[in-house]
Each structure stands twice: as C-alpha cells, then as structure tokens.
Amino acid sequence: MVALLLYAYARGNRSSRGIERECREDVAYRVICANLVPDHSTIAEFRKRHEKTLGELFTQVLSLCRKAGLVNVGMIAIDGTKISANASLDANKSYERIVREILKEAEETDRREDEQDGEARGDELPERLRTREGRQAAFREAKLALDAEREATGDGTQDPDSEEEPLVRLDLDRERLVNSEQGRRGWLREGRRQLNELRREQARPISRSRSERLQESKRRLEEEHWVEIESNTAYETCRATARDRRGRRLSRPPDPYTPPEQPEGTINTTDHDSRIVRTTGQPAIQGYNAQAAVNEHQIIIAAEVTIDSPDFGHLEPMVNETISELHKVGVTELPSTIVADAGYWHKQQMEKIVAEQHIPVLIPPDSGLRKGKDPRPGWDKGLYAFMRRVLETEHGKTTYRKRAATIEPVFGQTKFNRGFDRFQRRGRSAARSEWRFAAATHNLLKLYSNRTATTEA
C-alpha cells in the first residue's frame, strides 16, 4: 500500500477513487498491486490510520538521497507556499452564527423526535428489559462479554483515550515580555502562540459530523477568548508589580483596555485549523502555509505546515527543523548560508541563528514592492544597512540570485505539474503528514532522475 501511494503521488494522483481506478486500468499500478484492486475506502482509511508514519517516510527518503550524494549542505533556500485546505471560505463563521446554528439543529432534532415518538419520552426501556427475567438474562450476557474482553486484553490495562484532556495553561515569560517594546500586544500574541502550539501537540482530528464540528468550533472560539482575557490580566498584573532592567518600578500604568465580552473573529467550521491565507497579487484562499527548505540539488531538506499567512517568524523554526532532519540522516555539517525572501526578515531570529548556529543569513530587509524607494523609518541603520551592503556586493548578489532558481521550481513541480494545490484531508496534523509525504515523492523523483542520468553517462 505504501508503494502504491508513493507511485500515485509521484504521478500527481492523490484521489483515493482515482488510485482505485488506475489499479484497474494502468499496468504500472497493477504491477505494484499484483493485480489486486484495493477499494478507495481502504486507501483512504490507510492514509488516515497511518498518518504519522507516512509523514515520517520523508526522513527515510532523505536518507536515500544522502547516500546518493544529493544532500549537500551548502546554500539552503527557505520559502513558503499557500495550499488550499479541504474547506471553503464560506465556512468561516462568527461565534454568534455558530451558536444560532447549534440551536437550530437542536430544534430540528426535537422536531424529529416528536414526529418519531409522539407523546412518549423516547427513552423508555426496550421490551426485553421491562421484566425481571429479561433484565437478569441481559446482565448475564453483558458479564460474559466483559469477561471475554478482559481475558483478551489482560487485567489492569487502561484505555489511552480515557485520559483527561489537558487544560490550556499559559507560561508567559515575564522578564522577556516586560522588557519587550510590544507591550500588551506582545502578551496577547504570546498567549495565542502558546494556544496554537498546544493545539498542534494535541492534533485533534476533524469530525465528519457537522453537529460535532459546530460544537468544536464554538469550543475553540471560547478557548481563544479565554486566552485573550488571561493574557491581558497577566499583562496588567505584571505592569503593576514588575520592575525594569534597572530595578525601578514601571511608572506609567498600562493603557485602559477592556477585552470583548464574547469571542470575536471567525473560525472555519469545516477545517478548524485552516486559516485565510493570502499571496500578493492572488485572491485569498482557505488553507495552510506550507514551508520548505531546499538545497542546491533541489532536494527538500525540511517540510512543515504552519497556520500563519505571513512567513514572518518561521525562519528560526525552519532552520532548526533543517538541522534536525540533517542529523537524523547522519549529516553533521551545517549549511553554509541560509537564504530567504524579505517575508522572513526577523531581526531577533536572524541574530540568534548567526550567534548560536554560526550560519550566515541572507535576507533582504526590503520587499520587491519597495525597490527604488527610501527605507522605512528606523530601517536605515544597524542590521538593515549592513544587509543592504552585503546584498550589493558581487558575492551577495550571486548567492541571493540562486534563491528563486533553487526553491521556486520545487513549488512549481509540486503544485502545478503534479497538481498538489489542495490538501485531501482536514486538520493541521493531516495536512503536515500529506505535505511531508508529497515532499518525499518529490525527493524520490529527484533521486530517480539522478540515477538515470548517472547510468546514461
């Protein structure tokens, strides 16, 4: 089944029904399946059941590329591309609208039960359990079934799904946030970041039931509202009691602010993890921001999925993921240069990468829209001016010019030539697994092309 999926994805065929059809009609598919034809539901369930393992195939394929000499760590280009989720923009709804739809569904359920049960409550005992003899027989059958299950699983076992769901806990770094220039906004952003990280770790699956998805959407909006209130409370408490770097009390009290009484914003009721993401010059889509780190052989070294539309803030995580993937396949050498476009400009992260990893970073401080214009106020000295001087050198121009030719063809091959422009499954965890699996097939195709060229030579 894994070989079937790898071949299908490499050919740009990701539909479970399309794969089933090719297993009947295409000779290559029939060879892989030994003339067996798996049902489309079996293929879909296999992808769902082995979601994590299929995503980890990326590392195994990368190891094969390393043995072929394709995983060199010279210049690494990092970029992101927007991919549509399996959800519609029209499914984004506010808290009030979600509550109205939940109440409407409840009314509809009551109406159907009235039609079905009439004057009865609908929870009366079945005919068999209305007599003492019938109840005793049912209890004996239930006891026998429980004893058989206990013998099969062993005593003392505990269902892992029965563990209590972890609560949202905020661990705000008081010292860092107090000295931050962002003030209240920084605290609120940090609270939301921690909530998103917790959701990423939980990886809650998206229910197929519309009613359950509405309830989950309502719960998430209430959770975000609670995090905003807690972050604001922590900020105001800290401002009232904290001291600055010199040990002095903060003289100016925080600006007055009242959090909203009920959750604001919208959430997608089809795929709760997806967001409205935008690309300059293109219409907004409901989707994810798929990140990739690519070397000069156009081998994808790291592949991740984020829910943020801008690339800002993802430089350091992608560099760390790149180094982690290299270590997993036995490469201890660090990249010689990290290259990314202006959307990744993050002064603190860039300085941290250079100071801790000792990897030069080449990112223009100005986007293409500001070419020929004066720098933004405050962006004309320090690291901004230094990076502009580096990019004006011959070596800087030559190195940065390789960025687009290195990573853009990877996205072009994946999204347009192989049709990976929309995720098949819902939820961030499922999208990450699918993106890493697609990256693995891209690397397999590069490995195949390299071996073919070597054999012909």
N, C-alpha and C positions, 0 to 999 in steps of 0.2 A: 504493500500500500504506500509506503514511503517513496519507493522508486517511482510508482505511478504518479504521485503528487509532484515529485521533483521534475519529472519529464513534462507533465502538464503545465506547471508554472513556467518552465523554461520555454515552452511553446506559446505562452500567453493565454492558456486555457485554465481558468480558475473556477468556473461554474461546475458544481457537482453534477448537474444534469448534462452539461457539455462533456465532462470527462466520461460519464457513463455512455454517452452516445458514441464518443470516439473509441471506446473499448469494444464497440460492435463493428465499427466501420474502418478504423485506421489500423494498419498492420503493425505499426510500431507499438501502439497501445496494446494490441492483442498479444504481442510477444512478451511484453512486460507482465501482463496478467495471465500468461499461459492459457490464453483463450477463455478465461473466465471473465464474467461481466459483473463487477460489483454494482449494487444498486446505488443510486445517487444519495439516498438517505444514509447508507452505510459509509459512503465517502464523507458526507457532511458530519456525521457523528464521530468518525475517526479524527477529523480535524479538531473537533470540539473536545473530545476526550483526551487527546494528546497535544493540547495547545502548547504547554510549556516545553515539552520535549521537541516538538517540531521547530520551535523558535531557537532551541539550543543547537540544532543542526548547523546553524550559521558558523559557530565556532569550529565544528568538525570540518566543514568545507574550507574554512580559512586555514586550518592546519594542512590540508592537502595543497592549498596554494603556496603555503610556506615551503613545503618540500619541493615544489616545482620552481622555487626561487622567485615567486611573484610578490612576496610580502616584504618588499624593501621599505625602509622607514626613512626615506629622505624627506621630501616635502609632503605634508598631509594637508589636503584641502577639506574644509568643513563647510557644509551648507545644508539647507533645509528646503523641502518642497511640500506644498499643500496637497493632500489627498482627501477626496470626499469620503465621508463616513456613510454607512448604510442607514442613512436617515435624511429627512427632508428639512429644509429651512423652515417650512410651515409648522413643523412640530415643536418649535420653540414657543413656550407658553409661560405666562406670568403665574405668580402664586395664586392670585385671585381666580384666574381662569382654571387652574388645576383643581382648586377647591370646588368650583362650580361643577366641573365635570365629574368629580368624585361623588358629589351629592346627587347629580343627575343619574349616575349609574346606580347609586343606592336606591333612588326612587324607582328606576326601571326594574331592579331586582325585586323590590317589594311588589310591584305590579304583577310580575310574572309569577311570584309565589302565591299571590291572591288568586290568580287565574287557575293555578295548579291545585292548591289545597283548599280553596274556598274558605269556609268558616273554621276549618281545623288549623291548629298551630303549625303543622308541618314537621314537628319533631316528635310525634308520637312513636311509641315503641313498635318495632316490627311485630307481626302476628306471632312469630315464634317465641318472642321474649315476653309475651304477656302472661304466660303461665309459669308456675314454679318449675315444672318438669322441663319446659323448654329452656329456661334460664340455666338450670343445672347442666343440661346437655351442652349448651353453648360454652359454659365455663370450662367443662371438661375438655372440649375441643381446643379452646384457647390455651389451656395449660399444656396440653400435649404439643401444640405448635411452638410455645415458648421453650419448652424443654428441648425440643429438637433443634431450635435455633441456638440455644445455649451450648449444646453439645458440639454444634458445628463451628461456633466462633470461639468457644473457650470461656471460662469464667473470668470475671474481672476486666473484661475488655470494655473500652469506653469509646463511644462514637465521637470522632474528632469534630463532627459537625455540631455536637451538642455544647461545645464551649461557648461561653458568653462572648458576645461581640464587644471588642474593645471600645472604650469611650473615646471621644475626641479630647485629647489633652494638649494644651499649648505649652511649649517650653521656650518662652521668649528670652532671648539673650539680653538681659537688662543693660549690661555695660556697653555692648555694641550698639544697641538701639538708642540708648540715651545720648550717646555721642554722635549719632547719625544726624545728618543735615536734613533728612527726610521727615522727621517729626512723626506726627500721628499717622501720616500716610505710610511711613515705613513699618510701623507696628501693624497696621491693618494688612499690608502686603505680606508681612511675615506670617501672620495668622492664617491667611488664605493659602500661603505656600505650604505650611505645615499640614493643613487640612487636605490639600491636594496630594501631598506625599503619603498621608495616611490612607487615602482612598486608593492610591497606586499600590500600596502594600496589601490592602485588603482584596483588591481585584474582584469586587463583587460582580457576578455575572448579570447580564441584562435579561430580565424575564421575558418570556414570549407572551405572557398575559398582559393585555392592555391595562386592566384594573391594577395589577401589581406594579406596572411601570408608573402609573399615575401616583400611587402611594409612595413609591421610591422617589419620584421627582419632588413630591411635597416634602418628604423627609430631608432630602438634600438641601432644598432651599431653606428649610428651618435650621438645618445644621450650619449653613453658611451665615445665616442671620445671627445665630448664637455665637459663632466665632467672631463676627464683627463686634458684637457687644462686649465679649470677653477681652478682645484685643484693645478696644477703646478704654475699657475700665482699667486694664493693666497699664496702659499708657498714662492715663490721668493720675493713677496712684503713684506711678514711678516719678512723674514730673513733680508731684507734691513732696516726695521724700528723697529723691535722688540728688546726687551732687555731681558737679562737672569734673573734668580731669584735674583741676587744681584743688578739689575738695570743697568748693563753695556750693552753697545751695543755689538751685536754679531760680533766679529772681523773677523771671516773667512767667506767670501762670499760663497754662495751656489755653488756646482759643476755645471759646464755648462751642460745643458740638453735641448734638442730640442724635443718637442712632435712630434709624427708622423703626416705627412700631411693629412693622411686619416685614417679611422678606421682600426684597426688591430684586429687580432683574428678571431674567428668564432662564429656563432650562429646557433642553431638548427631551421630550418625553419618549422618544424612540431610542436614542442612544445618549444616556445621561452624561457620559464622559466627553463626548464630542463638543466642539465649540464652533462658533462662526469665525472662520479664518479668511484672511484677505491677502491677495498678492497684488502688487502695484500694476495697474493697467488691466486687471481682470476682475470679473464680478466676484463677490463674496460667496463662499461655499460653506456648507456644514461639514466639518471634517477634522483632520488632525494635521499637525506639523511633523512630517517625517524627516528625521535628521540622519545624515550620513557623513562618515569620514572616509576619504578615498585617497589612495596613494597614486604615484605617477604611472603605475600599470593599470589604473582604473579598477583596482581591487578594492571592494568596500571593506574597510578595517573595522568599523563600528557602525551599528544601525540602531537607532532608538526612535521612539514616538513620544511627542510632547503634545500638550493640550493648549499651549500658548501660541497665538498667531504670530507675534514677532519672534525673531531669533535671539533677541536680547536676553542675556542671562544664561544661554545654553552653551557658551564657549567652554567654560571650565568643566561642566559635566561631560561634554563630548570628548574633551582631551583626556579626562580621567578614564572614560569608557574605552577610548582608543588604546591607552597604555595597558588597561586591564585585559583587553582582548589579545594584545600582542603577547603579554605574559602568559596567557592561557595556552598559546600555541608555541611557546618556547622562545619568543623573541624578547631579549632583554635590552636591546638597543632602543634608544629614544628617537623620536622624529627629529630631523634637523631643523625644520621650520613648520609652523602652523600658519596656514593662510586661510582667511575667511573674508567675506564681504563686509561692508560697513554696518550691516544689521547686527553683527556680533560685537560691535565696539562696547566694551565694558571695562572701564579703567581698572577697577579693583581686581577683576578676574585676570586680566592680561598681566598685571604686575605680579599677581600670585603665581601664575604659570611660569613666568620668567624667573622669579625668585626661588620657587620650590622645585620646579621640574627642570629648570635651566634650558628651556626650549624657547627660541626666539618666536615671537608672534608678529605676523604682518597683516594688519587690518587698517584700511583707510578710515580716517575719522569722518570723512565727508562722503555722503551718498552721491550717486550719479546725478541726482536732481540738483545738487549744489555745486556742480562743477562750474568754474568760472566766476563763482560768487565769493563774497567775503565770508570768512569763517563766522560761525555763530558766536555771540558774545560769550567770552570766557573760554572759547575753544581755540585761542590763538597763541598759546604758550604751553610749556611743560610737555607732557607726553603727546599732546595733539601736534605741536610744532615739530617735535622730534620725529614722529611717524611720517609727517608730510615730507620732511627732509630725506628720510630713508627711501620713501617711495619715489622720490625724484632722482635717486641715483640709478645708474645703469643696472646694477645688480638687483635693486629693489623693483625696478620696472620689469625686468626679465622674470623674476620669481613670481611676482603678483600676476603677470600676464598668463602664467601657466594655470592659474586657479580655474578660470572658466573652462579652459580646454581639458582640464582634468576631471572635474565633477559634473559639469553640465551634461556631457554626453551620457553619463551614467543615468541621470534622471530621464533623459530623452529616451534611452533604450528601454528603461523600465516602464515609464508611464505611457509612452506613445507607441513604441514598436511592439511591446508586449502587453499593452493595454492595462497596466496596473494603475488605473486612475480612480479606483474606488475600492474600499475595503468590503469584503464579503460578509464579515461577522461584526458584531457590535460590542462595544466596550473597549477601554484602553488596553487591557491585557490581551484581548483577542487581536486587536489591531497591531500591537507590538509583535506578537507571535507571527502574524501574517507578513509584516514588513521585514522582519529578520529572515523569514523563510524565502521571501522574494529576493532579498539580498544574497542569500545563499545560492539560489539558482543563477543569479547574475554572475557570481564568482565562479560557479561551475562552468558557465558558458565561456568565461574568460580563460579558465583552465583548459577547456577543450580546444579553444582557438589556439592557445599557446602550444599545446602538444601537437596539434595538426600542423602548425607552421614549423615546428622543430622536426617533425617526421619528414615533411616535404623537403626541408633544407638538407 
